[in-house]
Amino acid sequence: SLRGSWRLRSANGSVALRGDVPGCAHSALRRAGLIQDPYYRFNDMMYRWISLDNWTYSRTFKTPFDVRKWQKVNLVFEGVDTVAEILINNITIGRTDNMFNRYSFDITCIIKEVNFVEVRFLSAISYAAEQSRCHKGYSVPPACPPPVQKGECHANFIRKEQCSFSWDWGPSFPTQGIWKDVRIEAYNHYHLIYFTLTPFFGKLAQQWSLQIESIFDVVSPKPVSGLVTVSIPKLQTQRTFSVKLQPGEGSIVLLVNINKSATVEMWWPNGHGKQTGYNVTTVFTMEAGHKIEKFSKAYFRTVELVQEPVSGSPGLSFYFRINGRPIFMKGSNWIPADSFQDRVTYDTYRLLLKSAADANMNILRVWGGGVYEHDEFYDICDELGIMIWQDFMFACALYPTDQNYLESVRAEVTHQVRRLKSHPSIILWSGNNENEAAIASNWFSIPRADREVYIRDYVMLYVKNIQEIVLAFYKSRPFIVSSPTNGLESVKEGWISQNPYDTHYGDTHFYDYHNDCWDWTHYPKTRFASEYGFQSWPSFSTLEKVSSAEDWSYTSNFSLHRQHHKNGNDEMIQQIEYHFKLPQSADPIKKFKDMIYLTQVMQAQCVKAETEFYRFSQSEIVKGEGRTMGALYWQLNDIWQAPSWASLEYGGKWKLLHYFAQNFFAPLLPVAYEDGDVLYIYGISDLHTDHLLTLRVTVHAWSSLEPACILVKDNVTVKAQSAHPIYKEPVSDLLRRCRNCTRESCVVTFHLVGQAGLRSPTNHHFLSSLKDAVGLGKTQLSASISQKDSIYIFDLRTTAVAPFVFLDVGSIRGRFNENGFLMTERRKVVVFHPWEPTTVEQLEQALSLTSLTDVV
């Protein structure tokens, strides 16, 4: 391994320092104390010079073996970011131009006992600009991001993390560095490069088999024969094969039939069963006497993307069957966890992904403007049962298709699919993010006469190259060309459909910041909602780390600078004003904190309304629309401390939205909505069997902790994996029965209970905007904290009904079991799960309790 300490210097040598590998120039400068935290205040602009310079990594290393004894020696880079010339002992051995590729350079004739290796980087910004200039025939838009993003131009001309040039939720930090492992490999005869396992279920034979693909570099001048033994003890399966490797890059594909008398436990998504995996030992014993042992895990599951006619509706369905069972997809969209990949550790992944699973998610979409994540990311998803919709790394742009570019993309796709295909979590490959829509809706104002050129490029890149590679080698999971797309209908229309947002086909992305988000009639009753959302600000404790006192107002230069979405701060205010009063405190810091709190309340309530609409639409067709089978809000995580659509802040802290997600994605949930002054409650279930339950509806006056009335409906059948109405009543009748409540004076809460402790979360339905609420008075909230084993108990008390009660312990890392709730009882117990050691005293000191009535 050549990990560890290298030398790093700027182009003119004026800056020279230690640079860790894996790492990048920014991280090295920060570690050496030469720059501040790049995320502090306006440093994304201050530090542009780092990305504009050309940096060189170098080091000397001793070869720990006798170089003359080996037939082949390679220098292998798992990831170079991005454009570089590689030299060993002052001889150029190759160049790199693709961050997503693996590079292996033959150094057999160059390596000595002591060696000097150099990686000379070229600024990604300069390179992208030069590539764009050289593309003479026609422009490939967009040239630059919108000014509000303060980004760099021509990201589409470089095979690099697209959002590193800026995005509407993230900064511009086009890094340079060796971002993954680098090592020397020496071998005789043959060497194993890729090793993958793919399960198949043979319907005719009713038998599982495991396809094992091994790709070798064979340096022997003649074929190498040998034996391969595969054993899976838990499945009483052992097979031995005779194999022959041809010189060059040879592959062996073996089909291992699983013993029919063994019971194969399948891998299931989170909430639907276990994530069983089986240990597999594969031993290669070749005639040259060299033995390779591979220890791996095999997971058995099937995946189908079902696009077929829907009765009572034009168009086609769009849903996933896992192990033969239709699964409603509940989840979010994943972006890179940091601008600096060397700061993303196993613990970073674990925390964010566990938070997704804890919020009842079963899927994440790895969005196409980031990176193909590290192996650990997919390992954790396998273990937690989080399915992955995997985009290829193309987003919101058109792309060139010259020969060099296509060759680079082909190598990238081949490498990434080989690297990732064993993971059961990956259930779909998708060619790009929003590029079909970009052409169909003409985002870049392309004259009609020139349209064909761009359609041809689109088909060339995603269909004739990416799709062809994926389907030629890796048929084990479905592929779609874009998202949103009309799926098979897009294919029929020549890959670019007239309207990729058609609710009767495929998936949709939907954003609307102007209409009232509580009004479900604005939402598309789509087959699959793969992107939708609203912004909010991260908590004050998160912002405080990267700002100073003068920044702490909603209209400060800092607040404007961090908002990369045009008019985003105003759109949040507009959405808040539909239902809440804006803060008016004379204390500017309290006013800022109140504003942050309200943006989080608004975001949580908006995404709740939209997600519940998608969930209750799963079993019905209304006016030809419905059968919604997925709800993936935008977005799960943050790349830095700024306003965004995320439900997890940078560092992993749960926003109010994430606490709401835990409830709106619950496996059993009652959901209310009004249509023509009639209140409907639907019973939604992801459970695998029908349940006879009791629905309890409680109406509270805002002015009293005693319920105005309680309605109990017994023997309610909630059907397995479906959504159906279980209650219907005109709002006027309901209010009349409840001590003459009015819409403004009362609120409705409801939950489902069943046998053996089965219970849904308590849901709420507001009968009017909270700014119009009558009787909602100031409350005294208090909490006493005690420790029990490794958790902390918060005993909460209130003197009045309190909406959106939010517990915040500042920078103490951890999460509550629930938060942001409507408190209608005098007392409530909330549990805090710390992610690091803390004490009762520290929690008491850090705790702030806020409810809507505290916003003044």
C-alpha positions in Angstrom: 0.0 0.0 0.0 1.1 3.5 -0.7 -1.4 5.1 1.6 -0.2 7.5 4.2 2.1 10.5 4.0 3.1 12.1 0.7 4.5 15.5 -0.2 2.2 18.0 -1.7 3.2 21.2 -3.5 1.5 24.0 -5.5 2.4 24.6 -9.2 5.1 27.2 -8.5 6.4 25.5 -5.3 5.5 28.4 -3.1 3.3 26.1 -0.9 4.8 22.7 0.1 3.5 20.5 2.8 2.5 17.0 3.9 -0.5 15.5 2.1 -2.2 12.4 3.3 -3.4 9.7 0.9 -6.3 9.2 0.6 -6.9 12.9 0.7 -7.0 16.2 -1.2 -5.2 19.5 -1.4 -7.9 21.3 0.7 -7.7 18.7 3.5 -3.9 18.9 3.6 -3.9 22.7 3.8 -6.4 22.6 6.6 -4.5 19.9 8.5 -1.3 22.0 8.2 -3.1 25.1 9.6 -2.6 27.0 6.3 -6.3 27.6 5.8 -9.4 27.7 8.1 -12.3 25.3 7.9 -13.3 25.6 4.2 -17.0 25.6 5.4 -16.5 28.6 7.7 -18.5 31.7 6.6 -17.4 32.8 3.0 -14.4 30.5 2.7 -15.9 28.7 -0.3 -15.2 32.0 -2.2 -12.0 32.9 -0.4 -10.4 29.5 -1.2 -11.2 29.4 -5.0 -7.4 29.7 -5.6 -6.9 26.1 -4.3 -9.0 24.6 -7.0 -7.5 26.9 -9.7 -3.9 25.9 -8.9 -2.2 22.7 -10.1 -1.1 20.5 -7.2 1.5 17.7 -7.3 1.7 14.7 -4.9 5.0 12.9 -4.6 6.7 10.3 -2.4 9.7 7.9 -2.3 9.1 4.3 -1.5 11.2 1.2 -1.1 10.0 -1.9 -2.8 9.5 -4.6 -0.1 10.3 -7.4 -2.5 12.9 -8.4 -5.1 11.6 -6.7 -8.3 13.3 -9.2 -10.6 11.3 -12.2 -9.2 8.0 -11.0 -10.5 6.5 -11.3 -14.0 4.3 -8.3 -13.6 4.2 -5.2 -11.3 1.4 -2.7 -11.4 0.8 0.6 -9.8 -3.0 0.6 -9.0 -5.1 3.7 -8.2 -8.7 2.9 -7.0 -9.5 6.6 -7.5 -7.7 9.7 -8.8 -9.5 13.0 -8.5 -9.3 13.8 -11.4 -6.9 15.0 -14.2 -3.3 13.9 -13.6 -0.1 12.7 -15.1 1.5 9.8 -13.3 5.3 9.4 -13.2 7.6 6.8 -11.7 11.3 7.6 -11.5 10.7 10.6 -13.8 9.1 8.4 -16.5 5.4 9.1 -17.4 3.5 5.9 -17.1 0.0 7.2 -17.8 -2.7 9.8 -17.4 -6.0 10.0 -15.6 -9.1 12.0 -16.5 -12.0 10.2 -14.7 -12.6 10.3 -11.0 -14.8 7.3 -11.2 -12.4 4.9 -12.9 -9.8 2.5 -11.5 -6.4 2.9 -13.1 -3.8 0.2 -13.3 -0.3 1.0 -14.8 2.2 -1.6 -15.8 5.5 -0.6 -14.1 7.3 -4.0 -14.5 10.2 -2.5 -16.4 10.5 0.8 -14.4 10.3 -0.2 -10.8 13.6 -0.3 -8.8 14.5 -1.0 -5.2 13.9 2.7 -4.3 11.4 4.7 -6.3 10.0 8.2 -6.7 6.4 8.5 -7.6 4.7 11.7 -8.7 1.0 12.5 -9.4 0.9 15.9 -11.2 -2.6 17.3 -11.1 -4.2 19.8 -13.5 -6.9 22.1 -12.1 -10.3 20.5 -12.9 -11.7 23.9 -13.6 -9.0 24.7 -16.2 -9.4 21.2 -17.8 -13.2 21.4 -18.0 -12.9 24.9 -19.6 -10.3 23.6 -22.1 -12.5 20.6 -23.1 -15.4 22.8 -23.7 -13.3 25.1 -25.9 -12.1 22.2 -27.9 -15.7 21.0 -28.5 -16.0 23.1 -31.7 -19.0 21.7 -33.5 -21.8 22.9 -31.2 -22.2 23.9 -27.6 -23.1 21.4 -24.9 -25.2 23.2 -22.3 -25.3 24.4 -19.6 -22.1 26.4 -19.7 -22.2 27.6 -16.1 -24.4 27.2 -13.0 -26.8 30.0 -12.0 -25.0 32.9 -10.4 -26.8 32.2 -7.0 -24.7 29.0 -6.8 -21.4 30.8 -7.0 -20.0 27.9 -8.9 -17.6 26.9 -11.6 -18.4 26.3 -15.3 -18.4 23.3 -17.7 -18.8 20.5 -15.1 -20.3 18.4 -17.8 -17.0 18.2 -19.7 -15.2 16.4 -16.9 -15.8 13.0 -15.4 -15.8 14.2 -11.9 -18.4 14.7 -9.1 -20.7 17.1 -10.8 -21.8 18.9 -7.7 -18.2 19.7 -6.7 -18.6 22.6 -9.2 -21.5 23.8 -7.0 -25.2 22.9 -6.7 -28.4 24.5 -5.3 -27.6 22.9 -1.9 -23.9 22.8 -2.0 -20.6 24.8 -2.3 -18.1 24.8 -5.1 -15.0 22.9 -4.1 -13.5 21.1 -7.2 -10.9 19.0 -5.3 -7.6 17.5 -6.5 -6.2 14.5 -4.8 -5.8 10.7 -4.6 -9.2 10.0 -3.1 -9.1 6.3 -2.8 -6.6 3.5 -2.2 -3.3 3.3 -4.1 -0.9 0.3 -4.1 1.7 -1.7 -5.8 0.7 -5.2 -7.0 3.2 -7.8 -8.1 2.4 -11.3 -9.4 3.4 -14.2 -11.5 1.1 -16.4 -13.7 -2.2 -14.7 -12.8 -3.9 -12.2 -10.6 -7.6 -11.9 -9.6 -9.0 -8.3 -10.3 -12.8 -8.6 -9.8 -14.8 -11.2 -8.0 -18.6 -11.1 -8.0 -21.6 -13.2 -6.9 -25.0 -12.9 -8.5 -28.0 -15.1 -7.3 -30.6 -16.3 -9.8 -33.8 -18.2 -9.2 -34.7 -20.7 -11.9 -38.5 -20.8 -12.1 -38.6 -24.0 -14.1 -36.3 -25.9 -11.8 -37.6 -24.0 -8.7 -33.9 -23.7 -7.6 -31.5 -21.0 -6.6 -28.1 -20.8 -8.3 -25.2 -18.5 -7.7 -23.3 -17.1 -10.7 -19.6 -16.5 -9.7 -17.7 -14.3 -12.0 -13.9 -13.9 -11.6 -11.8 -11.6 -13.8 -8.1 -12.3 -14.0 -5.0 -10.7 -15.5 -3.1 -13.7 -16.9 0.6 -13.0 -17.5 1.6 -16.6 -18.2 2.3 -16.9 -22.0 0.2 -20.2 -22.1 -3.2 -21.1 -20.6 -3.3 -21.9 -16.9 -5.4 -24.8 -15.7 -6.7 -25.6 -12.3 -9.6 -26.3 -9.9 -12.1 -24.0 -8.3 -14.0 -25.2 -5.2 -17.0 -23.2 -4.0 -18.5 -24.1 -0.6 -21.5 -22.6 1.2 -21.7 -24.7 4.4 -25.0 -23.3 5.7 -26.7 -24.3 2.4 -25.0 -27.8 2.3 -23.5 -26.8 -1.1 -20.1 -27.6 -2.4 -19.0 -27.7 -6.0 -15.6 -28.2 -7.7 -15.0 -27.0 -11.3 -12.1 -27.6 -13.7 -11.1 -24.3 -15.3 -8.7 -22.9 -17.8 -7.5 -19.3 -17.9 -6.4 -17.8 -21.2 -3.5 -15.3 -21.4 -4.5 -11.7 -21.1 -7.7 -10.6 -19.3 -9.5 -13.8 -18.8 -12.8 -14.4 -17.0 -14.3 -17.5 -15.5 -18.0 -17.7 -15.0 -19.3 -20.5 -12.8 -22.8 -21.5 -12.0 -23.3 -23.1 -8.6 -26.6 -24.8 -8.1 -27.7 -24.6 -4.5 -28.6 -27.8 -2.8 -32.4 -28.2 -3.2 -32.8 -29.8 0.2 -31.4 -26.6 1.9 -33.8 -23.8 2.8 -32.6 -20.6 1.3 -33.6 -17.6 3.5 -34.0 -14.5 1.3 -32.7 -11.0 1.7 -35.5 -8.6 2.4 -35.8 -4.8 2.5 -36.0 -3.1 5.9 -39.4 -3.7 7.4 -40.2 -6.8 5.3 -38.0 -9.5 6.8 -34.4 -10.4 7.6 -31.3 -9.5 5.6 -29.9 -13.0 5.6 -26.5 -13.5 4.0 -24.5 -16.7 3.5 -20.7 -17.1 3.9 -19.1 -18.4 0.6 -15.6 -19.7 0.4 -14.1 -19.9 -3.1 -10.6 -21.5 -3.5 -8.7 -21.3 -6.8 -6.0 -24.0 -7.0 -4.1 -23.5 -10.2 -1.3 -25.7 -11.7 1.3 -23.0 -11.1 0.9 -23.9 -7.4 -0.5 -20.5 -6.5 -3.7 -20.6 -4.4 -6.3 -17.9 -3.9 -8.9 -18.0 -1.3 -11.9 -15.6 -1.4 -14.3 -15.2 1.5 -17.5 -13.4 0.5 -21.2 -13.2 1.4 -24.0 -14.3 -0.9 -27.5 -12.8 -0.6 -30.5 -14.3 -2.3 -33.2 -12.0 -3.6 -35.0 -11.3 -6.8 -36.0 -7.9 -8.2 -38.5 -7.0 -10.9 -39.5 -3.5 -12.1 -43.2 -4.1 -13.1 -44.5 -1.9 -16.0 -47.8 -3.4 -17.2 -51.3 -2.1 -17.9 -53.4 -0.9 -15.0 -57.1 -1.5 -14.9 -59.2 1.6 -15.0 -56.3 3.8 -16.1 -54.3 4.6 -19.3 -50.6 4.0 -19.2 -48.5 1.5 -17.3 -47.7 0.6 -13.7 -44.2 1.4 -12.2 -43.4 -0.6 -9.1 -40.9 -3.0 -7.7 -41.4 -6.7 -6.8 -38.8 -8.0 -4.4 -38.8 -11.8 -4.0 -42.1 -11.8 -5.8 -43.7 -9.3 -3.4 -44.8 -5.8 -4.4 -43.0 -3.3 -2.1 -44.1 0.3 -1.5 -40.8 2.2 -1.6 -40.3 4.6 1.3 -37.2 6.7 1.3 -35.1 9.6 0.2 -32.3 10.8 -2.1 -28.6 10.5 -1.1 -26.1 13.2 -2.0 -22.3 13.1 -1.2 -21.9 13.5 2.6 -19.0 16.0 2.3 -17.3 18.1 -0.3 -14.0 16.4 0.8 -14.4 12.7 0.4 -11.5 11.9 2.7 -13.7 13.2 5.6 -16.4 10.6 4.8 -15.6 7.7 7.2 -17.3 4.4 7.9 -18.9 6.1 11.0 -20.3 8.9 8.8 -22.0 6.3 6.6 -23.2 4.2 9.5 -24.8 7.2 11.3 -26.6 8.5 8.2 -27.8 5.2 6.9 -28.9 3.9 10.4 -30.9 7.2 10.7 -32.6 6.3 7.4 -33.4 2.8 8.6 -34.6 4.1 12.0 -37.0 6.5 10.1 -38.6 3.3 8.5 -37.0 3.9 5.1 -36.4 1.0 2.9 -34.7 2.7 -0.1 -32.3 5.5 -1.0 -31.6 6.9 -4.5 -27.9 7.5 -5.0 -28.3 10.7 -7.0 -26.4 11.1 -10.3 -24.6 14.4 -9.6 -22.4 13.0 -6.8 -20.1 9.9 -6.6 -20.5 6.2 -6.8 -20.2 5.6 -3.0 -17.4 3.6 -1.3 -17.8 -0.1 -0.7 -18.7 0.4 3.0 -21.8 2.4 2.0 -23.2 -0.5 0.1 -22.1 -3.0 2.7 -24.1 -1.1 5.4 -27.1 -0.9 3.1 -26.9 -4.7 2.5 -26.9 -5.1 6.3 -29.7 -2.7 7.1 -32.0 -3.7 4.2 -31.9 -0.3 2.5 -32.4 -0.8 -1.2 -30.4 1.4 -3.6 -31.6 3.1 -6.8 -28.2 3.7 -8.3 -27.9 6.6 -10.8 -24.9 6.8 -13.1 -23.1 10.0 -12.5 -24.8 12.4 -15.0 -27.1 15.1 -13.8 -29.1 18.2 -15.0 -27.0 18.7 -18.1 -26.2 17.6 -21.7 -23.0 15.8 -22.2 -20.4 15.4 -25.1 -20.1 12.2 -27.0 -16.7 12.4 -28.6 -14.7 9.2 -28.8 -12.4 9.8 -25.9 -15.2 10.8 -23.6 -17.3 7.7 -24.5 -14.3 5.4 -24.0 -13.7 6.9 -20.6 -17.4 6.5 -19.7 -17.4 2.9 -20.9 -14.4 2.1 -18.7 -16.2 3.9 -15.7 -19.5 2.0 -16.2 -17.8 -1.4 -16.6 -15.6 -0.8 -13.5 -18.5 0.5 -11.3 -20.9 -2.3 -12.2 -18.3 -5.0 -11.7 -17.4 -3.4 -8.4 -21.0 -3.1 -7.1 -23.0 -5.9 -8.7 -22.8 -8.3 -5.8 -24.7 -6.0 -3.5 -28.3 -7.1 -3.0 -29.2 -3.6 -1.9 -28.8 -2.3 -5.5 -32.1 -2.9 -7.2 -32.0 -0.6 -10.1 -29.4 1.2 -12.4 -30.5 4.5 -13.8 -28.7 6.3 -16.6 -28.9 9.9 -15.4 -30.8 12.5 -13.4 -33.3 14.7 -15.2 -31.5 14.7 -18.6 -34.5 13.3 -20.5 -36.6 16.0 -18.9 -34.0 18.6 -19.8 -34.3 17.8 -23.5 -38.1 17.2 -23.5 -38.9 20.5 -21.6 -36.1 22.3 -23.4 -34.4 23.7 -20.3 -31.5 25.1 -22.3 -33.5 26.9 -25.0 -32.2 24.7 -27.9 -33.6 25.8 -31.2 -36.0 23.2 -32.7 -33.8 22.7 -35.7 -30.8 21.7 -33.5 -32.8 19.3 -31.3 -31.9 16.2 -33.2 -28.1 16.6 -32.5 -28.8 16.5 -28.8 -31.2 13.6 -29.0 -28.6 11.7 -31.0 -26.0 12.4 -28.3 -28.4 11.4 -25.5 -29.2 8.0 -27.2 -25.5 7.5 -28.0 -24.4 8.0 -24.4 -27.1 6.4 -22.3 -28.6 3.8 -24.6 -25.8 2.7 -27.0 -23.1 2.8 -24.4 -24.2 2.7 -20.7 -27.4 0.6 -21.2 -25.6 -1.7 -23.6 -22.8 -2.4 -21.1 -25.1 -2.9 -18.2 -27.5 -5.3 -20.0 -24.8 -7.2 -21.9 -23.0 -8.3 -18.7 -25.2 -7.7 -15.8 -28.8 -8.8 -16.4 -29.5 -9.4 -12.7 -31.4 -6.1 -12.1 -33.5 -3.6 -14.2 -32.1 -0.5 -15.9 -33.9 2.8 -16.7 -32.4 5.4 -18.9 -33.3 8.5 -16.8 -35.3 9.8 -13.9 -37.9 11.1 -14.2 -38.9 8.9 -17.2 -42.0 7.3 -18.6 -40.1 4.0 -18.6 -41.3 1.7 -21.5 -43.3 4.6 -22.9 -40.1 6.7 -23.2 -38.4 3.8 -25.0 -41.4 3.7 -27.4 -41.1 7.4 -28.1 -37.4 7.1 -29.1 -36.0 7.5 -25.6 -37.2 11.1 -25.1 -40.9 11.2 -24.3 -42.9 14.3 -25.0 -43.7 14.6 -21.2 -41.4 12.6 -18.9 -43.6 13.9 -16.0 -46.7 12.0 -17.2 -48.4 10.6 -14.1 -49.6 7.5 -16.0 -46.1 6.2 -16.5 -42.7 5.8 -14.8 -41.5 8.1 -12.0 -41.9 11.9 -11.4 -40.0 14.7 -9.8 -42.3 17.4 -8.4 -41.5 20.8 -6.8 -43.9 23.6 -6.0 -42.9 26.3 -3.6 -45.8 28.7 -4.3 -49.0 26.8 -3.8 -50.1 26.0 -0.2 -48.3 22.7 0.6 -51.1 21.6 2.9 -53.4 21.4 -0.1 -53.1 17.8 -1.4 -54.9 18.7 -4.7 -51.7 20.3 -6.0 -49.8 17.0 -5.9 -49.5 14.7 -8.9 -51.2 11.3 -8.3 -48.2 9.7 -9.9 -47.1 6.0 -10.3 -43.9 6.7 -8.4 -42.6 9.9 -6.7 -38.8 9.8 -6.8 -38.1 13.4 -5.9 -40.1 16.1 -4.1 -39.5 18.4 -1.2 -39.2 21.7 0.6 -36.2 23.6 2.1 -35.5 24.5 5.7 -32.6 25.9 7.7 -30.3 23.6 9.8 -30.4 24.2 13.5 -28.6 27.1 15.2 -26.0 24.8 16.8 -25.0 23.5 13.3 -24.8 27.0 11.8 -23.0 28.4 14.8 -19.9 26.3 14.1 -19.3 28.1 10.7 -20.6 31.6 11.4 -20.0 34.6 13.6 -22.5 36.7 15.6 -23.0 39.2 12.8 -24.3 36.4 10.6 -27.2 35.4 12.9 -30.1 36.9 11.1 -32.3 35.6 8.3 -31.3 38.5 6.0 -27.6 38.7 6.8 -25.0 38.5 4.0 -24.1 35.0 5.4 -27.7 33.8 5.1 -28.0 35.1 1.6 -24.6 33.6 0.7 -25.5 30.1 2.0 -28.8 30.0 0.0 -27.9 28.5 -3.4 -31.4 28.2 -4.6 -32.8 31.3 -6.2 -35.4 33.1 -4.0 -35.1 30.1 -1.6 -35.3 32.2 1.6 -38.3 34.1 0.4 -40.1 30.9 -0.8 -39.7 29.5 2.8 -41.3 32.6 4.2 -44.1 32.4 1.7 -44.9 28.8 2.6 -44.7 29.6 6.4 -47.1 32.6 6.0 -49.9 30.3 4.7 -50.3 28.8 8.2 -48.1 30.5 10.8 -47.3 34.0 12.1 -43.7 35.2 11.3 -41.5 35.9 14.3 -41.4 39.5 15.5 -39.0 39.3 18.5 -37.0 42.5 19.2 -34.1 40.2 20.1 -32.4 39.6 16.8 -30.9 36.2 17.8 -34.2 34.9 19.2 -35.8 36.1 16.0 -33.3 34.1 13.9 -33.7 31.0 16.0 -37.5 31.3 15.8 -37.2 31.6 12.0 -35.0 28.5 11.8 -37.6 26.6 13.9 -40.5 27.8 11.7 -38.7 26.7 8.5 -38.2 23.2 10.0 -41.8 23.1 11.2 -43.0 24.2 7.7 -40.7 21.7 5.9 -41.8 18.8 8.1 -45.5 19.6 7.7 -45.2 20.1 3.9 -43.3 16.8 3.2 -45.6 15.0 5.6 -48.7 16.2 3.6 -47.2 15.2 0.3 -45.8 11.8 1.4 -49.1 10.9 3.1 -50.8 11.7 -0.2 -48.5 9.4 -2.1 -49.0 6.6 0.5 -52.8 6.8 0.5 -52.8 6.8 -3.3 -51.2 3.3 -3.6 -54.4 1.2 -3.9 -56.7 3.5 -5.8 -57.2 5.0 -9.2 -59.0 8.3 -9.3 -59.8 9.9 -12.7 -57.3 7.5 -14.3 -54.4 8.3 -11.9 -53.0 6.6 -8.9 -51.4 3.3 -7.9 -48.5 5.3 -6.4 -45.8 2.8 -5.3 -42.9 5.0 -4.1 -42.2 8.1 -2.2 -38.6 9.3 -2.1 -38.4 12.8 -0.8 -35.5 15.1 -1.7 -33.1 14.9 0.2 -31.7 12.8 3.0 -28.4 14.4 4.0 -26.5 17.6 3.7 -23.0 18.3 2.2 -22.4 21.4 4.4 -24.2 23.7 6.9 -26.7 25.6 4.8 -30.4 25.8 4.0 -31.4 22.8 1.9 -34.1 20.1 1.4 -32.3 17.7 3.7 -33.9 16.0 6.7 -30.4 15.2 8.3 -28.1 18.2 8.9 -24.4 18.1 8.1 -23.0 16.0 11.0 -26.1 13.8 11.1 -28.4 15.8 13.5 -32.1 15.0 12.8 -34.2 17.9 11.6 -37.9 18.0 12.5 -38.6 16.5 9.0 -36.6 13.3 9.9 -38.6 12.9 13.1 -41.8 13.3 11.0 -40.5 10.8 8.5 -40.2 8.2 11.2 -44.0 8.5 11.5 -45.2 9.2 8.0 -43.1 6.1 6.9 -44.4 3.9 9.7 -45.4 0.4 8.6 -48.9 1.0 10.0 -50.4 4.5 9.7 -53.8 6.3 9.7 -53.8 9.3 7.3 -56.5 12.0 7.2 -57.4 14.4 4.4 -60.4 16.6 3.6 -62.3 16.6 0.3 -65.3 18.9 -0.1 -65.5 19.4 3.7 -65.6 15.7 4.3 -62.9 14.2 6.6 -61.5 10.9 5.3 -59.1 8.6 7.3 -57.2 5.9 5.4 -55.6 2.9 7.0 -52.2 2.4 5.4 -50.3 -0.8 6.0 -47.0 -2.3 4.8 -47.6 -5.3 7.0 -47.8 -8.7 5.3 -51.2 -9.8 6.8 -54.6 -8.1 7.3 -55.3 -6.8 10.8 -58.5 -6.1 12.7 -57.9 -2.9 14.5 -59.5 -0.1 16.6 -59.4 3.5 15.3 -59.4 6.1 18.1 -60.1 9.7 17.0 -59.7 12.4 19.6 -60.7 16.0 19.2 -59.0 18.5 21.4 -59.8 22.2 22.0 -56.6 24.3 21.7 -57.6 25.8 25.1 -57.8 22.6 27.1 -55.7 19.5 27.9 -59.0 17.5 28.4 -60.3 16.0 25.1 -63.4 17.6 23.7 -64.5 14.1 22.6 -63.2 10.7 21.8 -64.6 8.5 19.0 -63.8 4.8 19.0 -64.4 2.7 15.9 -63.8 -1.1 16.5 -63.3 -3.9 14.1 -61.7 -1.8 11.4 -60.0 -4.0 8.8 -56.7 -2.7 7.6 -55.6 -4.8 4.6 -52.0 -6.0 4.1 -49.8 -3.8 1.9 -52.5 -1.4 0.9 -54.3 1.9 1.7 -58.1 2.0 2.1 -60.6 4.5 3.6 -61.6 3.4 7.2 -63.5 6.5 8.3 -65.6 9.2 6.6 -67.6 12.1 8.2 -68.5 15.7 7.3 -66.3 18.0 9.3 -69.4 19.9 10.5 -71.0 16.7 11.9 -67.7 15.9 13.7 -67.5 19.3 15.3 -71.1 19.3 16.3 -70.7 16.1 18.2 -67.6 17.6 20.0 -69.0 20.3 22.3 -69.5 22.7 19.5 -65.9 22.9 18.5 -65.1 25.1 15.5 -62.4 24.6 12.9 -60.3 27.3 14.5 -60.8 26.2 18.1 -60.1 22.4 17.8 -57.6 19.9 16.4 -58.1 16.2 15.5 -55.6 13.4 16.5 -56.0 9.7 15.7 -54.2 6.3 15.9 -54.8 2.6 15.3 -54.4 -0.1 18.0 -54.5 -3.8 17.7 -53.6 -7.1 19.4 -50.2 -7.9 21.0 -49.0 -4.3 21.3 -49.6 -3.4 17.6 -50.0 0.4 17.4 -49.6 3.1 14.8 -48.1 6.5 15.6 -50.6 9.2 16.6 -51.3 11.4 13.6 -52.8 14.8 13.5 -55.1 16.8 11.2 -55.4 20.6 11.5 -58.8 22.0 10.7 -57.5 25.5 10.1 -54.2 27.3 9.8 -52.4 27.6 13.1 -52.2 31.4 12.7 -56.0 31.4 13.0 -56.1 29.0 16.0 -58.5 30.1 18.7 -57.6 29.4 22.3 -54.0 28.4 21.7 -52.3 30.0 24.7 -48.7 30.3 25.9 -47.5 27.2 27.6 -44.9 26.4 30.3 -42.8 23.5 29.1 -40.4 21.8 31.5 -38.4 18.6 31.5 -36.6 16.6 34.1 -33.8 14.3 32.8 -32.6 11.0 34.2 -30.2 8.3 32.9 -31.1 4.6 32.4 -28.3 2.4 31.2 -27.0 4.1 28.0 -30.1 6.2 27.3 -31.6 9.3 28.8 -35.2 9.8 29.9 -36.8 13.3 29.4 -39.9 13.6 31.5 -41.8 16.4 29.8 -44.6 18.5 31.3 -46.9 21.2 29.8 -49.5 23.5 31.2 -51.4 23.8 27.9 -51.8 22.1 24.5 -48.5 22.7 22.7 -48.0 22.2 18.9 -44.7 21.2 17.4 -42.8 20.6 20.7 -39.1 20.5 19.8 -36.4 19.3 22.1 -32.9 20.5 21.2 -29.7 19.6 23.0 -27.4 21.8 20.9 -24.2 20.1 19.8 -24.6 17.0 21.9 -24.8 14.2 19.3 -27.7 11.9 19.4 -31.4 11.6 18.6 -34.7 11.5 20.4 -37.2 8.6 19.9 -39.7 11.3 18.9 -39.7 15.1 18.5 -41.7 17.9 17.0 -45.0 16.4 18.3 -48.3 17.9 19.2 -48.5 17.7 23.0 -52.0 17.2 24.2 -51.4 15.5 27.6 -49.9 17.1 30.7 -47.0 14.7 30.7 -44.9 12.8 28.1 -41.8 10.7 28.3 -39.2 11.1 25.5 -36.0 9.0 25.2 -32.7 10.4 24.0 -30.2 8.0 22.3 -26.7 9.6 22.5 -24.1 9.0 19.8 -21.3 9.9 22.1 -20.7 9.9 25.9 -22.7 12.6 27.7 -24.2 13.3 31.2 -27.4 14.4 32.7 -25.8 17.7 33.6 -24.5 18.4 30.1 -28.0 17.6 28.7 -29.7 19.9 31.2 -27.4 22.7 30.3 -27.8 22.3 26.6 -31.6 21.6 26.5 -33.9 24.1 24.9 -37.6 23.4 24.6 -39.6 25.2 21.9 -43.3 25.0 20.9 -45.2 27.1 18.4 -46.5 29.4 21.1 -42.8 30.4 22.0 -42.4 32.0 18.6 -43.2 35.7 19.2 
